[in-house]
Amino acid sequence: MSFSHQDIIKRIRYNLPKTTYERNKIIVIDFETATRDHMPCQIGITPVHYKRGLGMTETFLIKPPQNYYDKSMFRYHGIRPEMTEEAFEFPGVWNQIKHHFDDAVVVAHNAVFDLNVLMKTIDRYELERPKIVDVIDTYHLTGLKLQVACNVMGIDSGLAHDAGCDSRACAQLLQLYMTEDEQRLLELNSLMEEALDNTSNRGGSRKKHYGRDGVNESTESSYHKKITMDQSSIFFDKRVCVTGVYSMISRDDIKESLRKIGAKVTAMVSTKTDFLVMGNEPGPKKMMTAYKLNSSGDAKICLVTESQLLKELDRSIEIAKNTQG
């Protein structure tokens, strides 16, 4: 059973109330993945104690099913099949780390991604889901990529895309927000906003950054050239908003493909939105709006990942081929 993205987003907090970190066990996690459908090959876990600071970071390699990797992942995190050949598959690793998750607040940078990897993998192996208290997303606290936010704050983020280093860097970032000093929080937000403005002014918007699968979103793709109107598609005659960074398809190709299928592609999330297609690092405002509308019952917005989108586009392409043939 695949994990509901609505379940994930409903648990994500976009702020950091004192009661969350004062009363609960906190762990910061990061996954690296082996395949396009996000099977994990590494996890990093860093405990955070309100008064005692950071605990020891644990890092585990995870052998994906059949030790299979999509080649595009190698250049991204550098983990290769020979490195995980002797590692445990996820159930063996889960036996060693499950105690961290029970009754914990789970923190990640782009939590939708990491929580989806976790729950999807747990369900794949038919393991018991942990009793997570809450989820905090530091990406939504900062609005910046992890390495950029760490640079702004003078945090040594270590080796990028190593799950242990990323987990600890995220934990150090979280610590900065665990303060009751409102002036300090204002200063943090001001620094982050200034960095975000500078990034945008240099042309460094999210659409030019690399996605979590290591392929630039500007990579040429041509799904839309193979697609025709498909009234059987889940997207036909539906309002669809697109957000985030994509690894296997460009954002322009996504939008044009959806239009050719018969979807109504919109720039904003509203009560009329039917689907929100999410890449990595989805826009905080769009995610916040979807969360609020779904929570209030004013909308039923279905969240769609890149892999789910591509499966639906592939299905429409196959239908178009059969029709033309």
Helices and strands as residue ranges (DSSP letters): H 5-11, E 12-13, H 18-23, E 25-33, E 40-49, E 53-54, E 58-61, G 65-67, G 71-73, H 74-77, H 81-84, H 90-101, E 104-108, H 111-124, E 134-137, H 138-142, H 146-153, H 163-177, H 182-201, G 206-208, G 223-226, E 239-243, H 251-261, E 264-266, E 275-278, H 284-296, E 302-305, H 306-324
